[in-house]
């Protein structure tokens, strides 16, 4: 597929043909009507023509307004589904789709998209099996394009009608979604569309489809342009009325989605409230326990400080007494050592004197003997 860009604004050639078609050969502008726009037919969302009461004859009878509705329904359901499927197949080729769907990142994004159970079953029919794009309806195709393909939302987002001059590919995708919602938003009524509103709807929807086809190829764009013009001229057949049933089914599916989302929202709010109450109770309980624990810790800390002070005082006295004892013992040892030193000094001196006297005696004795020997 070529790189997506902003195509030029479509011509109003087809719009003129629509006007001629629904006015029986006379151009609407020839009857004094100006260019039709959203404000002219009070759309946003487009109001379908509804009866004040559901009269059976009125509901079942054929009318131009009912034909308008069937043409728009077929243009949206058939044309929109086929083109969105071609775009999706180009982004996620059928041969690679199972690999894409089994990717954890893809599954996570799809779960966040809050698909309905039928949509989920269509993608994952059974363990190890994966759906085919040929089984995807227009709603599922749009959700897949929006959530698992790398498309940037238009400035107005995916859920609002894009600006009138925004003809980007993503804006046209959003248009198809918006007009689909506008059409079957009242599908449970008479399912009629007035001629003036039909002109606007046909112009906008067909223009978006042709531009989307042009993103596939220029040839595809011409094919769809010609096919849409032929379909506008062809009479409504009984086979076309099956699109009315398909549109009804889409309406029911979206109704189920809305109910599911409403129920889910209620469940979430209920859970949030329960969590809030439980959290508050836990906070209150923990607050009381923390306060009691804090007081207990403070009391224990006081006891420890007092015990430490008592131990310090007790040990301080013992250390002081022990120190005094050591000092007294040291003094005694010094005095004892001094006494011993004095005593030993006296004994050594006495011994020295004795040795000296003995030496004198020996010398005197030896000296006398030597004198006798020589003389």
NUTISE-994263 format. One record per residue (C-alpha): residue number from 1; residue in three letters; x, y, z. Coordinates in Angstrom, 3 decimals, decimal comma. Example, Ala and Ser with C-alpha at 12.3 -4.5 7.8 and 13.67 -1.06 7.14 Angstrom:
2
{pos 1; code Ala; xx 12,300; yy -4,500; zz 7,800};
{pos 2; code Ser; xx 13,670; yy -1,060; zz 7,140};
END
This chain:
375
{pos 1; code Unk; xx 0,000; yy 0,000; zz 0,000};
{pos 2; code Unk; xx 1,367; yy 3,471; zz -0,808};
{pos 3; code Unk; xx 2,320; yy 5,773; zz 2,013};
{pos 4; code Unk; xx -0,766; yy 7,411; zz 3,478};
{pos 5; code Unk; xx -1,067; yy 11,119; zz 2,743};
{pos 6; code Unk; xx -3,726; yy 13,817; zz 2,682};
{pos 7; code Unk; xx -5,670; yy 13,476; zz -0,602};
{pos 8; code Unk; xx -7,215; yy 16,452; zz -2,309};
{pos 9; code Unk; xx -10,782; yy 17,469; zz -1,600};
{pos 10; code Unk; xx -13,269; yy 15,406; zz -3,676};
{pos 11; code Unk; xx -15,357; yy 17,016; zz -6,417};
{pos 12; code Unk; xx -19,101; yy 17,500; zz -6,103};
{pos 13; code Unk; xx -19,844; yy 15,699; zz -9,390};
{pos 14; code Unk; xx -21,291; yy 12,709; zz -7,568};
{pos 15; code Unk; xx -23,239; yy 14,993; zz -5,224};
{pos 16; code Unk; xx -24,952; yy 16,611; zz -8,223};
{pos 17; code Unk; xx -25,897; yy 13,189; zz -9,541};
{pos 18; code Unk; xx -27,363; yy 12,305; zz -6,146};
{pos 19; code Unk; xx -29,450; yy 15,454; zz -6,145};
{pos 20; code Unk; xx -30,747; yy 14,676; zz -9,617};
{pos 21; code Unk; xx -31,431; yy 11,068; zz -8,628};
{pos 22; code Unk; xx -33,523; yy 11,802; zz -5,562};
{pos 23; code Unk; xx -35,420; yy 14,716; zz -7,163};
{pos 24; code Unk; xx -36,716; yy 12,696; zz -10,076};
{pos 25; code Unk; xx -34,451; yy 14,204; zz -12,722};
{pos 26; code Unk; xx -34,620; yy 17,796; zz -11,534};
{pos 27; code Unk; xx -31,515; yy 19,068; zz -9,785};
{pos 28; code Unk; xx -32,163; yy 20,054; zz -6,202};
{pos 29; code Unk; xx -30,404; yy 23,366; zz -6,770};
{pos 30; code Unk; xx -32,924; yy 24,150; zz -9,537};
{pos 31; code Unk; xx -35,642; yy 24,131; zz -6,893};
{pos 32; code Unk; xx -34,046; yy 26,994; zz -4,999};
{pos 33; code Unk; xx -32,026; yy 24,932; zz -2,541};
{pos 34; code Unk; xx -28,453; yy 25,926; zz -1,780};
{pos 35; code Unk; xx -25,546; yy 23,579; zz -1,217};
{pos 36; code Unk; xx -26,531; yy 20,987; zz 1,384};
{pos 37; code Unk; xx -24,480; yy 20,753; zz 4,539};
{pos 38; code Unk; xx -24,728; yy 19,349; zz 8,053};
{pos 39; code Unk; xx -26,525; yy 22,387; zz 9,424};
{pos 40; code Unk; xx -29,129; yy 22,230; zz 6,666};
{pos 41; code Unk; xx -30,405; yy 18,791; zz 7,644};
{pos 42; code Unk; xx -29,662; yy 19,185; zz 11,353};
{pos 43; code Unk; xx -27,239; yy 16,309; zz 11,561};
{pos 44; code Unk; xx -24,582; yy 15,522; zz 14,242};
{pos 45; code Unk; xx -25,639; yy 12,897; zz 14,800};
{pos 46; code Unk; xx -27,804; yy 12,517; zz 11,709};
{pos 47; code Unk; xx -31,450; yy 12,181; zz 12,766};
{pos 48; code Unk; xx -33,331; yy 9,519; zz 10,885};
{pos 49; code Unk; xx -36,936; yy 10,208; zz 10,056};
{pos 50; code Unk; xx -38,995; yy 8,594; zz 12,814};
{pos 51; code Unk; xx -42,697; yy 8,155; zz 13,247};
{pos 52; code Unk; xx -44,434; yy 9,309; zz 16,391};
{pos 53; code Unk; xx -45,829; yy 5,797; zz 16,840};
{pos 54; code Unk; xx -44,880; yy 2,440; zz 15,356};
{pos 55; code Unk; xx -47,829; yy 1,921; zz 13,019};
{pos 56; code Unk; xx -47,410; yy -1,541; zz 11,356};
{pos 57; code Unk; xx -48,500; yy -0,351; zz 7,903};
{pos 58; code Unk; xx -46,105; yy 2,599; zz 8,056};
{pos 59; code Unk; xx -43,260; yy 0,434; zz 9,282};
{pos 60; code Unk; xx -43,677; yy -2,251; zz 6,605};
{pos 61; code Unk; xx -44,610; yy -0,131; zz 3,592};
{pos 62; code Unk; xx -42,071; yy 0,813; zz 0,946};
{pos 63; code Unk; xx -40,967; yy 4,435; zz 0,668};
{pos 64; code Unk; xx -38,255; yy 6,563; zz -0,842};
{pos 65; code Unk; xx -36,902; yy 7,241; zz 2,636};
{pos 66; code Unk; xx -36,605; yy 3,504; zz 3,327};
{pos 67; code Unk; xx -34,774; yy 3,050; zz 0,025};
{pos 68; code Unk; xx -32,408; yy 5,831; zz 1,098};
{pos 69; code Unk; xx -31,766; yy 3,998; zz 4,324};
{pos 70; code Unk; xx -31,068; yy 0,692; zz 2,530};
{pos 71; code Unk; xx -28,640; yy 2,352; zz 0,109};
{pos 72; code Unk; xx -26,709; yy 3,967; zz 2,942};
{pos 73; code Unk; xx -26,756; yy 0,699; zz 4,903};
{pos 74; code Unk; xx -25,333; yy -1,253; zz 1,971};
{pos 75; code Unk; xx -22,760; yy 1,435; zz 1,211};
{pos 76; code Unk; xx -21,563; yy 1,343; zz 4,797};
{pos 77; code Unk; xx -21,783; yy -2,369; zz 5,557};
{pos 78; code Unk; xx -20,700; yy -3,826; zz 2,234};
{pos 79; code Unk; xx -18,389; yy -1,087; zz 1,018};
{pos 80; code Unk; xx -16,960; yy -0,198; zz 4,396};
{pos 81; code Unk; xx -16,349; yy -3,801; zz 5,420};
{pos 82; code Unk; xx -14,651; yy -4,792; zz 2,167};
{pos 83; code Unk; xx -12,359; yy -1,763; zz 2,066};
{pos 84; code Unk; xx -11,434; yy -1,897; zz 5,748};
{pos 85; code Unk; xx -10,657; yy -5,595; zz 5,334};
{pos 86; code Unk; xx -8,365; yy -4,850; zz 2,385};
{pos 87; code Unk; xx -6,573; yy -2,201; zz 4,423};
{pos 88; code Unk; xx -6,282; yy -4,563; zz 7,378};
{pos 89; code Unk; xx -4,954; yy -7,393; zz 5,184};
{pos 90; code Unk; xx -2,344; yy -5,012; zz 3,827};
{pos 91; code Unk; xx -1,254; yy -4,057; zz 7,357};
{pos 92; code Unk; xx -1,610; yy -7,588; zz 8,772};
{pos 93; code Unk; xx -1,247; yy -10,088; zz 5,892};
{pos 94; code Unk; xx -3,440; yy -13,195; zz 6,374};
{pos 95; code Unk; xx -0,359; yy -15,454; zz 6,275};
{pos 96; code Unk; xx 1,160; yy -13,498; zz 9,164};
{pos 97; code Unk; xx -2,033; yy -12,823; zz 11,144};
{pos 98; code Unk; xx -1,724; yy -15,882; zz 13,472};
{pos 99; code Unk; xx 1,780; yy -14,793; zz 14,463};
{pos 100; code Unk; xx 0,530; yy -11,249; zz 15,127};
{pos 101; code Unk; xx -2,425; yy -12,445; zz 17,225};
{pos 102; code Unk; xx -0,326; yy -14,799; zz 19,342};
{pos 103; code Unk; xx 2,112; yy -12,000; zz 20,185};
{pos 104; code Unk; xx 1,746; yy -11,076; zz 23,865};
{pos 105; code Unk; xx 1,928; yy -7,357; zz 23,116};
{pos 106; code Unk; xx -0,954; yy -7,668; zz 20,632};
{pos 107; code Unk; xx -3,049; yy -9,678; zz 23,082};
{pos 108; code Unk; xx -2,392; yy -7,111; zz 25,813};
{pos 109; code Unk; xx -3,562; yy -4,239; zz 23,569};
{pos 110; code Unk; xx -6,671; yy -6,171; zz 22,550};
{pos 111; code Unk; xx -7,556; yy -6,892; zz 26,178};
{pos 112; code Unk; xx -7,181; yy -3,184; zz 26,929};
{pos 113; code Unk; xx -9,557; yy -2,478; zz 24,007};
{pos 114; code Unk; xx -12,284; yy -4,402; zz 25,945};
{pos 115; code Unk; xx -13,566; yy -6,508; zz 23,051};
{pos 116; code Unk; xx -16,850; yy -8,325; zz 23,464};
{pos 117; code Unk; xx -16,815; yy -12,088; zz 23,911};
{pos 118; code Unk; xx -18,069; yy -12,711; zz 20,311};
{pos 119; code Unk; xx -15,296; yy -10,455; zz 18,985};
{pos 120; code Unk; xx -12,713; yy -12,219; zz 21,144};
{pos 121; code Unk; xx -13,995; yy -15,628; zz 20,028};
{pos 122; code Unk; xx -13,739; yy -14,481; zz 16,414};
{pos 123; code Unk; xx -10,046; yy -13,683; zz 16,929};
{pos 124; code Unk; xx -9,266; yy -16,657; zz 19,188};
{pos 125; code Unk; xx -11,848; yy -19,377; zz 18,380};
{pos 126; code Unk; xx -9,963; yy -22,073; zz 20,338};
{pos 127; code Unk; xx -6,531; yy -22,607; zz 21,944};
{pos 128; code Unk; xx -3,852; yy -22,522; zz 19,269};
{pos 129; code Unk; xx -6,337; yy -21,389; zz 16,605};
{pos 130; code Unk; xx -6,683; yy -17,861; zz 15,244};
{pos 131; code Unk; xx -9,394; yy -16,067; zz 13,287};
{pos 132; code Unk; xx -9,370; yy -14,984; zz 9,644};
{pos 133; code Unk; xx -10,077; yy -11,456; zz 8,445};
{pos 134; code Unk; xx -12,815; yy -12,806; zz 6,192};
{pos 135; code Unk; xx -14,832; yy -13,444; zz 9,344};
{pos 136; code Unk; xx -14,359; yy -9,935; zz 10,786};
{pos 137; code Unk; xx -17,242; yy -7,461; zz 10,542};
{pos 138; code Unk; xx -16,777; yy -3,715; zz 10,091};
{pos 139; code Unk; xx -16,867; yy -3,045; zz 13,843};
{pos 140; code Unk; xx -14,136; yy -5,559; zz 14,651};
{pos 141; code Unk; xx -12,032; yy -4,444; zz 11,668};
{pos 142; code Unk; xx -12,110; yy -0,851; zz 12,849};
{pos 143; code Unk; xx -11,161; yy -1,840; zz 16,401};
{pos 144; code Unk; xx -8,240; yy -3,883; zz 15,074};
{pos 145; code Unk; xx -7,033; yy -1,079; zz 12,802};
{pos 146; code Unk; xx -7,279; yy 1,305; zz 15,717};
{pos 147; code Unk; xx -5,544; yy -0,859; zz 18,336};
{pos 148; code Unk; xx -2,945; yy -3,104; zz 16,679};
{pos 149; code Unk; xx -1,982; yy -1,143; zz 13,546};
{pos 150; code Unk; xx 0,369; yy 1,823; zz 13,623};
{pos 151; code Unk; xx -2,174; yy 4,499; zz 12,661};
{pos 152; code Unk; xx -2,130; yy 7,908; zz 14,302};
{pos 153; code Unk; xx -5,551; yy 9,130; zz 15,487};
{pos 154; code Unk; xx -6,866; yy 12,247; zz 13,691};
{pos 155; code Unk; xx -6,765; yy 15,535; zz 15,565};
{pos 156; code Unk; xx -10,364; yy 15,071; zz 16,712};
{pos 157; code Unk; xx -9,736; yy 11,476; zz 17,848};
{pos 158; code Unk; xx -11,207; yy 8,204; zz 16,644};
{pos 159; code Unk; xx -14,710; yy 8,742; zz 18,042};
{pos 160; code Unk; xx -15,580; yy 12,229; zz 16,768};
{pos 161; code Unk; xx -16,361; yy 13,523; zz 13,287};
{pos 162; code Unk; xx -13,093; yy 14,842; zz 11,770};
{pos 163; code Unk; xx -12,750; yy 18,409; zz 10,549};
{pos 164; code Unk; xx -14,444; yy 19,003; zz 7,189};
{pos 165; code Unk; xx -11,105; yy 19,640; zz 5,436};
{pos 166; code Unk; xx -9,236; yy 16,754; zz 7,032};
{pos 167; code Unk; xx -8,970; yy 14,135; zz 4,267};
{pos 168; code Unk; xx -6,206; yy 12,031; zz 5,769};
{pos 169; code Unk; xx -6,565; yy 8,272; zz 5,733};
{pos 170; code Unk; xx -7,078; yy 8,105; zz 9,501};
{pos 171; code Unk; xx -9,728; yy 10,842; zz 9,324};
{pos 172; code Unk; xx -11,655; yy 8,857; zz 6,709};
{pos 173; code Unk; xx -11,521; yy 5,773; zz 8,940};
{pos 174; code Unk; xx -12,990; yy 7,870; zz 11,750};
{pos 175; code Unk; xx -15,679; yy 9,173; zz 9,349};
{pos 176; code Unk; xx -16,795; yy 5,652; zz 8,465};
{pos 177; code Unk; xx -17,078; yy 4,816; zz 12,153};
{pos 178; code Unk; xx -18,914; yy 8,046; zz 12,929};
{pos 179; code Unk; xx -21,446; yy 7,701; zz 10,100};
{pos 180; code Unk; xx -22,039; yy 4,047; zz 10,943};
{pos 181; code Unk; xx -22,915; yy 5,075; zz 14,500};
{pos 182; code Unk; xx -25,075; yy 7,916; zz 13,201};
{pos 183; code Unk; xx -27,049; yy 5,581; zz 10,969};
{pos 184; code Unk; xx -27,783; yy 2,681; zz 13,263};
{pos 185; code Unk; xx -28,073; yy 4,857; zz 16,339};
{pos 186; code Unk; xx -31,809; yy 4,910; zz 15,490};
{pos 187; code Unk; xx -32,003; yy 1,606; zz 13,631};
{pos 188; code Unk; xx -34,666; yy 0,352; zz 16,028};
{pos 189; code Unk; xx -37,163; yy 2,884; zz 14,584};
{pos 190; code Unk; xx -38,594; yy 3,138; zz 11,045};
{pos 191; code Unk; xx -35,144; yy 3,083; zz 9,432};
{pos 192; code Unk; xx -35,827; yy 5,952; zz 7,061};
{pos 193; code Unk; xx -33,580; yy 8,761; zz 5,817};
{pos 194; code Unk; xx -34,972; yy 11,941; zz 4,315};
{pos 195; code Unk; xx -33,711; yy 12,974; zz 0,875};
{pos 196; code Unk; xx -31,808; yy 16,062; zz 2,022};
{pos 197; code Unk; xx -29,945; yy 14,113; zz 4,687};
{pos 198; code Unk; xx -29,337; yy 11,281; zz 2,230};
{pos 199; code Unk; xx -27,464; yy 13,670; zz -0,077};
{pos 200; code Unk; xx -25,069; yy 14,667; zz 2,674};
{pos 201; code Unk; xx -24,605; yy 11,140; zz 3,999};
{pos 202; code Unk; xx -24,007; yy 9,664; zz 0,559};
{pos 203; code Unk; xx -21,526; yy 12,377; zz -0,356};
{pos 204; code Unk; xx -19,530; yy 12,028; zz 2,852};
{pos 205; code Unk; xx -19,555; yy 8,235; zz 3,058};
{pos 206; code Unk; xx -18,845; yy 7,584; zz -0,629};
{pos 207; code Unk; xx -16,117; yy 10,245; zz -0,618};
{pos 208; code Unk; xx -14,430; yy 8,595; zz 2,375};
{pos 209; code Unk; xx -14,665; yy 5,139; zz 0,789};
{pos 210; code Unk; xx -13,194; yy 6,339; zz -2,536};
{pos 211; code Unk; xx -10,304; yy 8,021; zz -0,751};
{pos 212; code Unk; xx -9,636; yy 4,892; zz 1,316};
{pos 213; code Unk; xx -9,650; yy 2,857; zz -1,896};
{pos 214; code Unk; xx -7,175; yy 5,360; zz -3,347};
{pos 215; code Unk; xx -4,760; yy 4,483; zz -0,528};
{pos 216; code Unk; xx -4,735; yy 0,929; zz -1,898};
{pos 217; code Unk; xx -4,226; yy 1,974; zz -5,533};
{pos 218; code Unk; xx -5,445; yy 4,544; zz -8,044};
{pos 219; code Unk; xx -7,105; yy 1,751; zz -10,014};
{pos 220; code Unk; xx -8,977; yy 0,629; zz -6,914};
{pos 221; code Unk; xx -10,166; yy 4,195; zz -6,383};
{pos 222; code Unk; xx -11,617; yy 4,416; zz -9,909};
{pos 223; code Unk; xx -13,275; yy 1,010; zz -9,522};
{pos 224; code Unk; xx -15,028; yy 2,091; zz -6,351};
{pos 225; code Unk; xx -16,011; yy 5,463; zz -7,792};
{pos 226; code Unk; xx -17,702; yy 3,747; zz -10,757};
{pos 227; code Unk; xx -19,296; yy 1,062; zz -8,583};
{pos 228; code Unk; xx -20,773; yy 3,658; zz -6,221};
{pos 229; code Unk; xx -22,213; yy 5,675; zz -9,118};
{pos 230; code Unk; xx -23,796; yy 2,528; zz -10,611};
{pos 231; code Unk; xx -25,232; yy 1,512; zz -7,251};
{pos 232; code Unk; xx -26,816; yy 4,950; zz -6,879};
{pos 233; code Unk; xx -28,639; yy 4,497; zz -10,202};
{pos 234; code Unk; xx -29,634; yy 0,851; zz -9,753};
{pos 235; code Unk; xx -33,032; yy 0,046; zz -8,240};
{pos 236; code Unk; xx -33,278; yy -1,455; zz -4,748};
{pos 237; code Unk; xx -33,793; yy -5,223; zz -4,856};
{pos 238; code Unk; xx -35,046; yy -7,671; zz -2,275};
{pos 239; code Unk; xx -31,498; yy -8,922; zz -1,859};
{pos 240; code Unk; xx -30,427; yy -5,430; zz -0,775};
{pos 241; code Unk; xx -32,808; yy -5,594; zz 2,158};
{pos 242; code Unk; xx -30,554; yy -8,136; zz 3,875};
{pos 243; code Unk; xx -28,298; yy -5,229; zz 4,766};
{pos 244; code Unk; xx -31,120; yy -3,957; zz 6,919};
{pos 245; code Unk; xx -30,810; yy -7,137; zz 8,988};
{pos 246; code Unk; xx -27,025; yy -6,818; zz 9,106};
{pos 247; code Unk; xx -27,365; yy -3,255; zz 10,312};
{pos 248; code Unk; xx -29,815; yy -4,435; zz 12,956};
{pos 249; code Unk; xx -27,306; yy -7,065; zz 14,059};
{pos 250; code Unk; xx -24,591; yy -4,407; zz 14,286};
{pos 251; code Unk; xx -26,953; yy -2,292; zz 16,354};
{pos 252; code Unk; xx -27,588; yy -5,200; zz 18,716};
{pos 253; code Unk; xx -23,867; yy -5,931; zz 18,983};
{pos 254; code Unk; xx -23,090; yy -2,336; zz 19,865};
{pos 255; code Unk; xx -25,956; yy -2,301; zz 22,334};
{pos 256; code Unk; xx -24,419; yy -5,342; zz 23,998};
{pos 257; code Unk; xx -21,060; yy -3,581; zz 24,067};
{pos 258; code Unk; xx -22,591; yy -0,500; zz 25,685};
{pos 259; code Unk; xx -24,407; yy -2,650; zz 28,250};
{pos 260; code Unk; xx -21,194; yy -4,556; zz 28,916};
{pos 261; code Unk; xx -19,254; yy -1,318; zz 29,366};
{pos 262; code Unk; xx -21,950; yy 0,106; zz 31,645};
{pos 263; code Unk; xx -21,965; yy -3,067; zz 33,736};
{pos 264; code Unk; xx -18,179; yy -3,054; zz 33,787};
{pos 265; code Unk; xx -18,153; yy 0,573; zz 34,875};
{pos 266; code Unk; xx -20,615; yy -0,206; zz 37,676};
{pos 267; code Unk; xx -18,511; yy -3,193; zz 38,732};
{pos 268; code Unk; xx -15,350; yy -1,097; zz 38,735};
{pos 269; code Unk; xx -17,034; yy 1,587; zz 40,825};
{pos 270; code Unk; xx -18,313; yy -1,052; zz 43,235};
{pos 271; code Unk; xx -14,844; yy -2,564; zz 43,537};
{pos 272; code Unk; xx -13,291; yy 0,880; zz 43,976};
{pos 273; code Unk; xx -15,758; yy 1,658; zz 46,773};
{pos 274; code Unk; xx -15,099; yy -1,686; zz 48,458};
{pos 275; code Unk; xx -11,349; yy -1,129; zz 48,181};
{pos 276; code Unk; xx -11,739; yy 2,373; zz 49,615};
{pos 277; code Unk; xx -13,749; yy 1,092; zz 52,596};
{pos 278; code Unk; xx -11,368; yy -1,798; zz 53,192};
{pos 279; code Unk; xx -8,351; yy 0,475; zz 52,862};
{pos 280; code Unk; xx -9,863; yy 2,939; zz 55,308};
{pos 281; code Unk; xx -10,548; yy 0,134; zz 57,801};
{pos 282; code Unk; xx -7,033; yy -1,209; zz 57,410};
{pos 283; code Unk; xx -5,648; yy 2,291; zz 57,819};
{pos 284; code Unk; xx -7,667; yy 2,795; zz 61,002};
{pos 285; code Unk; xx -6,593; yy -0,576; zz 62,400};
{pos 286; code Unk; xx -2,982; yy -0,042; zz 61,467};
{pos 287; code Unk; xx -3,141; yy 3,483; zz 62,845};
{pos 288; code Unk; xx -4,185; yy 2,161; zz 66,260};
{pos 289; code Unk; xx -1,602; yy -0,612; zz 66,154};
{pos 290; code Unk; xx 1,144; yy 1,788; zz 65,077};
{pos 291; code Unk; xx 0,226; yy 4,177; zz 67,887};
{pos 292; code Unk; xx 0,295; yy 1,379; zz 70,452};
{pos 293; code Unk; xx 3,558; yy 0,047; zz 69,038};
{pos 294; code Unk; xx 5,070; yy 3,540; zz 69,132};
{pos 295; code Unk; xx 4,122; yy 3,956; zz 72,754};
{pos 296; code Unk; xx 5,512; yy 0,514; zz 73,548};
{pos 297; code Unk; xx 8,782; yy 1,334; zz 71,792};
{pos 298; code Unk; xx 9,030; yy 4,629; zz 73,644};
{pos 299; code Unk; xx 8,475; yy 2,856; zz 76,983};
{pos 300; code Unk; xx 11,041; yy 0,210; zz 76,103};
{pos 301; code Unk; xx 13,508; yy 2,890; zz 75,079};
{pos 302; code Unk; xx 13,029; yy 4,614; zz 78,463};
{pos 303; code Unk; xx 13,597; yy 1,324; zz 80,297};
{pos 304; code Unk; xx 16,754; yy 0,663; zz 78,301};
{pos 305; code Unk; xx 18,103; yy 4,130; zz 79,077};
{pos 306; code Unk; xx 17,418; yy 3,684; zz 82,798};
{pos 307; code Unk; xx 18,957; yy 0,222; zz 82,828};
{pos 308; code Unk; xx 21,994; yy 1,517; zz 80,988};
{pos 309; code Unk; xx 22,324; yy 4,351; zz 83,496};
{pos 310; code Unk; xx 22,102; yy 1,909; zz 86,439};
{pos 311; code Unk; xx 24,693; yy -0,351; zz 84,857};
{pos 312; code Unk; xx 26,924; yy 2,632; zz 84,224};
{pos 313; code Unk; xx 26,579; yy 3,818; zz 87,810};
{pos 314; code Unk; xx 27,215; yy 0,348; zz 89,182};
{pos 315; code Unk; xx 30,173; yy -0,288; zz 86,937};
{pos 316; code Unk; xx 31,471; yy 3,189; zz 87,647};
{pos 317; code Unk; xx 31,633; yy 2,467; zz 91,372};
{pos 318; code Unk; xx 33,257; yy -0,900; zz 90,848};
{pos 319; code Unk; xx 35,776; yy 0,521; zz 88,417};
{pos 320; code Unk; xx 36,605; yy 3,305; zz 90,873};
{pos 321; code Unk; xx 37,085; yy 0,826; zz 93,733};
{pos 322; code Unk; xx 39,153; yy -1,458; zz 91,528};
{pos 323; code Unk; xx 41,290; yy 1,463; zz 90,430};
{pos 324; code Unk; xx 41,925; yy 2,412; zz 94,057};
{pos 325; code Unk; xx 42,827; yy -1,176; zz 94,888};
{pos 326; code Unk; xx 45,256; yy -1,278; zz 92,022};
{pos 327; code Unk; xx 46,850; yy 1,958; zz 93,133};
{pos 328; code Unk; xx 47,179; yy 0,696; zz 96,731};
{pos 329; code Unk; xx 48,650; yy -2,564; zz 95,497};
{pos 330; code Unk; xx 51,092; yy -0,694; zz 93,295};
{pos 331; code Unk; xx 52,154; yy 1,422; zz 96,309};
{pos 332; code Unk; xx 52,636; yy -1,662; zz 98,449};
{pos 333; code Unk; xx 54,681; yy -3,330; zz 95,721};
{pos 334; code Unk; xx 56,911; yy -0,283; zz 95,414};
{pos 335; code Unk; xx 57,404; yy -0,070; zz 99,179};
{pos 336; code Unk; xx 58,082; yy -3,787; zz 99,390};
{pos 337; code Unk; xx 60,553; yy -3,543; zz 96,553};
{pos 338; code Unk; xx 62,297; yy -0,643; zz 98,298};
{pos 339; code Unk; xx 62,500; yy -2,561; zz 101,566};
{pos 340; code Unk; xx 63,867; yy -5,584; zz 99,744};
{pos 341; code Unk; xx 66,402; yy -3,428; zz 97,994};
{pos 342; code Unk; xx 67,539; yy -1,861; zz 101,276};
{pos 343; code Unk; xx 67,713; yy -5,211; zz 103,011};
{pos 344; code Unk; xx 69,601; yy -6,795; zz 100,136};
{pos 345; code Unk; xx 71,963; yy -3,826; zz 100,084};
{pos 346; code Unk; xx 72,801; yy -4,277; zz 103,720};
{pos 347; code Unk; xx 73,388; yy -8,000; zz 103,304};
{pos 348; code Unk; xx 75,550; yy -7,453; zz 100,238};
{pos 349; code Unk; xx 77,585; yy -4,859; zz 102,124};
{pos 350; code Unk; xx 78,048; yy -7,213; zz 105,089};
{pos 351; code Unk; xx 79,069; yy -10,018; zz 102,808};
{pos 352; code Unk; xx 81,504; yy -7,742; zz 101,037};
{pos 353; code Unk; xx 83,057; yy -6,771; zz 104,342};
{pos 354; code Unk; xx 83,355; yy -10,402; zz 105,363};
{pos 355; code Unk; xx 84,977; yy -11,247; zz 102,045};
{pos 356; code Unk; xx 87,363; yy -8,378; zz 102,479};
{pos 357; code Unk; xx 88,286; yy -9,462; zz 106,001};
{pos 358; code Unk; xx 88,772; yy -13,000; zz 104,807};
{pos 359; code Unk; xx 90,977; yy -11,813; zz 102,033};
{pos 360; code Unk; xx 93,044; yy -9,854; zz 104,512};
{pos 361; code Unk; xx 93,399; yy -12,815; zz 106,712};
{pos 362; code Unk; xx 94,498; yy -14,986; zz 103,800};
{pos 363; code Unk; xx 96,999; yy -12,463; zz 102,638};
{pos 364; code Unk; xx 98,455; yy -12,101; zz 106,120};
{pos 365; code Unk; xx 98,775; yy -15,835; zz 106,546};
{pos 366; code Unk; xx 100,322; yy -16,406; zz 103,156};
{pos 367; code Unk; xx 102,678; yy -13,505; zz 103,559};
{pos 368; code Unk; xx 104,133; yy -14,885; zz 106,876};
{pos 369; code Unk; xx 104,747; yy -18,283; zz 105,348};
{pos 370; code Unk; xx 106,648; yy -16,801; zz 102,433};
{pos 371; code Unk; xx 108,961; yy -14,898; zz 104,787};
{pos 372; code Unk; xx 109,798; yy -18,023; zz 106,650};
{pos 373; code Unk; xx 110,540; yy -19,831; zz 103,404};
{pos 374; code Unk; xx 113,094; yy -17,385; zz 102,140};
{pos 375; code Unk; xx 114,832; yy -16,665; zz 105,303};
END
